[in-house]
């Protein structure tokens, strides 16, 4: 089973609306490893790894976000896999 690792940059109304909590819960439920954090420019960064199916489900969740969020874009970049265990919120 091939493991994919990706960096997502989520733009829109994604800070101060529970977005990081939402991503952490979704990622943990999917069994994805990695982290989520706010960036100083107002975006949210997610670095995650999992199977193709897990990553597809995570990306779908990022586009949806929690109820108060307004996701305008999700940039995706392939990155090298890491030795992450579990999924955490940073910062």
LOMARSE-776436 format. One line per field, with one value per atom (N, C-alpha, C, O): residue in three letters; chain; x, y, z. Coordinates in steps of 0.05 Angstrom, whole numbers. Layout:
BEGIN
r	[ala/...]
c	[A/...]
u	[X/...]
v	[Y/...]
w	[Z/...]
This chain:
BEGIN
r	[unk/unk/unk/unk/unk/unk/unk/unk/unk/unk/unk/unk/unk/unk/unk/unk/unk/unk/unk/unk/unk/unk/unk/unk/unk/unk/unk/unk/unk/unk/unk/unk/unk/unk/unk/unk/unk/unk/unk/unk/unk/unk/unk/unk/unk/unk/unk/unk/unk/unk/unk/unk/unk/unk/unk/unk/unk/unk/unk/unk/unk/unk/unk/unk/unk/unk/unk/unk/unk/unk/unk/unk/unk/unk/unk/unk/unk/unk/unk/unk/unk/unk/unk/unk/unk/unk/unk/unk/unk/unk/unk/unk/unk/unk/unk/unk/unk/unk/unk/unk/unk/unk/unk/unk/unk/unk/unk/unk/unk/unk/unk/unk/unk/unk/unk/unk/unk/unk/unk/unk/unk/unk/unk/unk/unk/unk/unk/unk/unk/unk/unk/unk/unk/unk/unk/unk/unk/unk/unk/unk/unk/unk/unk/unk/unk/unk/unk/unk/unk/unk/unk/unk/unk/unk/unk/unk/unk/unk/unk/unk/unk/unk/unk/unk/unk/unk/unk/unk/unk/unk/unk/unk/unk/unk/unk/unk/unk/unk/unk/unk/unk/unk/unk/unk/unk/unk/unk/unk/unk/unk/unk/unk/unk/unk/unk/unk/unk/unk/unk/unk/unk/unk/unk/unk/unk/unk/unk/unk/unk/unk/unk/unk/unk/unk/unk/unk/unk/unk/unk/unk/unk/unk/unk/unk/unk/unk/unk/unk/unk/unk/unk/unk/unk/unk/unk/unk/unk/unk/unk/unk/unk/unk/unk/unk/unk/unk/unk/unk/unk/unk/unk/unk/unk/unk/unk/unk/unk/unk/unk/unk/unk/unk/unk/unk/unk/unk/unk/unk/unk/unk/unk/unk/unk/unk/unk/unk/unk/unk/unk/unk/unk/unk/unk/unk/unk/unk/unk/unk/unk/unk/unk/unk/unk/unk/unk/unk/unk/unk/unk/unk/unk/unk/unk/unk/unk/unk/unk/unk/unk/unk/unk/unk/unk/unk/unk/unk/unk/unk/unk/unk/unk/unk/unk/unk/unk/unk/unk/unk/unk/unk/unk/unk/unk/unk/unk/unk/unk/unk/unk/unk/unk/unk/unk/unk/unk/unk/unk/unk/unk/unk/unk/unk/unk/unk/unk/unk/unk/unk/unk/unk/unk/unk/unk/unk]
c	[A/A/A/A/A/A/A/A/A/A/A/A/A/A/A/A/A/A/A/A/A/A/A/A/A/A/A/A/A/A/A/A/A/A/A/A/A/A/A/A/A/A/A/A/A/A/A/A/A/A/A/A/A/A/A/A/A/A/A/A/A/A/A/A/A/A/A/A/A/A/A/A/A/A/A/A/A/A/A/A/A/A/A/A/A/A/A/A/A/A/A/A/A/A/A/A/A/A/A/A/A/A/A/A/A/A/A/A/A/A/A/A/A/A/A/A/A/A/A/A/A/A/A/A/A/A/A/A/A/A/A/A/A/A/A/A/A/A/A/A/A/A/A/A/A/A/A/A/A/A/A/A/A/A/A/A/A/A/A/A/A/A/A/A/A/A/A/A/A/A/A/A/A/A/A/A/A/A/A/A/A/A/A/A/A/A/A/A/A/A/A/A/A/A/A/A/A/A/A/A/A/A/A/A/A/A/A/A/A/A/A/A/A/A/A/A/A/A/A/A/A/A/A/A/A/A/A/A/A/A/A/A/A/A/A/A/A/A/A/A/A/A/A/A/A/A/A/A/A/A/A/A/A/A/A/A/A/A/A/A/A/A/A/A/A/A/A/A/A/A/A/A/A/A/A/A/A/A/A/A/A/A/A/A/A/A/A/A/A/A/A/A/A/A/A/A/A/A/A/A/A/A/A/A/A/A/A/A/A/A/A/A/A/A/A/A/A/A/A/A/A/A/A/A/A/A/A/A/A/A/A/A/A/A/A/A/A/A/A/A/A/A/A/A/A/A/A/A/A/A/A/A/A/A/A/A/A/A/A/A/A/A/A/A]
u	[17/0/18/34/15/32/22/-2/41/35/41/63/22/25/28/16/44/47/41/52/25/17/17/12/22/19/-4/-5/-23/-47/-46/-40/-51/-54/-83/-91/-98/-126/-131/-122/-144/-149/-179/-196/-185/-212/-217/-198/-241/-247/-242/-260/-216/-208/-194/-185/-192/-180/-202/-217/-203/-222/-250/-270/-252/-278/-277/-295/-256/-254/-243/-247/-230/-220/-199/-201/-180/-159/-171/-163/-190/-204/-218/-217/-231/-246/-227/-232/-204/-185/-173/-170/-166/-155/-174/-166/-199/-220/-223/-224/-225/-229/-205/-208/-181/-156/-153/-146/-159/-157/-177/-172/-201/-222/-214/-222/-199/-190/-165/-158/-151/-126/-103/-83/-104/-83/-63/-72/-38/-17/-9/-11/0/9/2/-1/-2/-9/-24/-24/-36/-50/-41/-38/-38/-31/-40/-43/-45/-51/-25/-4/-26/-4/-9/-32/12/10/-5/-16/-7/-20/-50/-64/-61/-90/-98/-121/-79/-85/-81/-69/-90/-85/-68/-75/-47/-30/-36/-38/-38/-42/-20/-17/-4/14/5/2/0/-12/-2/8/-4/3/-16/-26/-21/-39/-41/-26/-61/-66/-80/-88/-81/-95/-123/-133/-138/-165/-167/-184/-149/-150/-144/-157/-125/-118/-140/-145/-154/-177/-199/-211/-204/-225/-217/-234/-192/-183/-185/-195/-178/-180/-209/-215/-227/-255/-265/-280/-255/-262/-251/-264/-226/-214/-231/-234/-242/-259/-285/-296/-295/-320/-315/-329/-297/-292/-315/-336/-311/-333/-354/-350/-376/-399/-393/-403/-377/-372/-349/-345/-336/-314/-324/-346/-308/-313/-287/-269/-285/-261/-262/-280/-241/-239/-220/-225/-199/-181/-166/-161/-157/-141/-118/-122/-94/-71/-59/-57/-50/-40/-12/-6/6/34/43/38/55/66/91/108/95/118/129/117/153/165/151/145/147/135/152/177/139/153/147/130/160/155/134/138/113/92/77/73/69/52/28/30/4/-20/-22/-6/-43/-48/-52/-67/-38/-39/-44/-39/-53/-55/-30/-21/-19/5/-2/-20/11/8/-19/-25]
v	[-24/0/25/29/41/65/87/93/100/123/148/152/166/193/213/211/234/256/282/286/299/324/347/344/371/396/411/415/418/433/461/465/481/509/517/520/522/527/557/568/570/599/605/588/628/637/645/654/641/646/620/604/616/590/592/572/617/620/633/650/623/634/621/631/599/586/557/542/548/520/502/477/513/498/477/454/485/466/443/420/448/427/408/384/419/404/385/362/397/381/359/336/365/345/322/299/328/307/290/265/303/289/271/248/282/267/243/221/247/225/203/179/211/192/176/153/188/175/159/142/162/148/160/147/186/201/212/219/212/223/251/256/268/294/316/310/340/362/384/385/402/425/449/447/472/497/521/521/543/569/581/578/596/612/641/650/657/685/700/722/690/704/698/706/683/678/651/643/637/610/589/595/565/542/523/517/512/493/465/462/446/418/402/403/387/367/340/336/322/297/275/280/250/227/204/201/189/166/154/160/136/123/143/165/135/152/158/181/137/141/160/177/156/173/202/220/206/234/247/270/231/241/250/271/233/240/264/281/267/290/315/336/314/338/347/370/327/334/348/367/338/351/379/397/383/410/430/453/421/439/445/467/426/431/448/469/441/456/455/443/467/469/489/504/489/506/535/547/547/576/583/607/563/569/575/566/590/595/589/606/564/556/567/562/582/594/578/577/567/551/531/536/509/489/483/469/494/488/461/456/444/418/415/422/405/401/373/367/357/332/337/353/323/326/299/278/298/272/261/277/235/223/228/231/230/235/211/194/212/191/200/195/213/222/199/178/202/183/199/217/192/206/233/240/248/274/294/289/317/337/365/371/381/410/423/417/441/456/485/495/499/528/535/559]
w	[0/0/0/18/-20/-23/-5/-4/8/26/11/0/10/-2/20/41/15/33/18/-4/30/16/36/60/25/40/27/3/44/35/47/71/31/41/35/12/57/55/60/80/41/42/44/37/55/59/88/101/98/126/140/144/148/159/186/197/197/223/241/233/266/285/282/293/267/262/269/261/283/291/269/270/249/226/234/226/251/259/275/271/293/308/289/292/269/249/234/231/225/209/227/218/251/269/273/272/278/282/256/258/233/208/202/195/205/199/218/209/243/262/255/257/247/240/215/212/197/172/177/159/199/204/190/185/184/170/191/213/185/202/193/169/211/203/223/247/213/231/216/191/231/221/237/262/224/239/224/200/239/227/217/229/195/185/190/193/192/198/176/182/152/130/129/110/149/149/138/140/126/115/137/158/131/148/132/108/144/131/143/167/125/133/120/95/135/123/133/157/114/121/102/80/112/96/102/124/80/82/55/37/52/26/7/15/-18/-38/-29/-31/-19/-11/13/14/33/57/49/59/31/24/8/11/-9/-24/-5/-9/15/35/51/57/59/74/57/68/32/15/12/13/10/8/34/33/57/82/84/95/74/74/58/66/36/19/34/30/50/64/89/92/106/131/150/144/174/193/184/165/198/190/185/166/202/200/180/175/170/151/123/115/108/79/65/63/54/40/12/-3/5/-22/-40/-64/-29/-45/-27/-3/-39/-26/-46/-66/-40/-56/-47/-22/-65/-59/-70/-93/-53/-61/-51/-27/-68/-59/-43/-51/-21/-4/2/-4/14/22/47/65/49/73/97/95/120/146/165/158/187/208/228/252/219/237/249/236/274/287/296/313/286/293/279/262/286/274/297/315/295/316/306/283/324/319/329/352/314/323/325/311/343/346/355/358]
